[in-house]
């Protein structure tokens, strides 16, 4: 499993209705993309109280070759054509778990990134993230959770999809996004711990 995200930060006065329309019109194109576990179409909107306007889709890939096929294919080229080429962040997947609200459509997502301490063993940093992940995955309102690691910066990533607004979730830590849509053609292939 691989996690991937790019963030397109837009001007403060940008009409976020353009992004909502884009997702409504094109989102279905990945509903059957082979190798894609899930794509959460995420936004942060100043109208919702965010400090930025941002389109920041988050992907969990069941197969790394599918991630490459997407990045080098027409889907990502459409993003490049419309917004320029964003920096694509990616992490090696460590764990994925469905939550108590797994049958519900997600309304919000949270992302929490944490660098390993200077003297901390990489395995200890990942185990700390996994312990938090296991607790979070049992929280009411959680649709699904994932943990991944970036070994370049020794950063762990914790990601959660929520059935309610994240502000209403008791354990919603990190940056908060609104979920416009979810494509999940191979979500069933993501389960478990991968280490």
Secondary structure as UniProt FT lines:
FT   STRAND          2..6
FT   STRAND          8..10
FT   TURN            12..13
FT   HELIX           17..26
FT   HELIX           27..30
FT   TURN            31..32
FT   TURN            34..35
FT   STRAND          36..44
FT   HELIX           46..48
FT   STRAND          53..55
FT   STRAND          58..61
FT   HELIX           64..71
FT   HELIX           74..83
FT   STRAND          88..98
FT   TURN            100..103
FT   STRAND          108..115
FT   TURN            118..119
FT   HELIX           122..136
FT   TURN            137..138
FT   TURN            140..141
FT   STRAND          142..150
FT   TURN            151..154
FT   STRAND          155..162
FT   HELIX           166..168
FT   TURN            170..171
FT   STRAND          175..183
FT   TURN            185..186
FT   HELIX           187..189
FT   STRAND          192..193
//
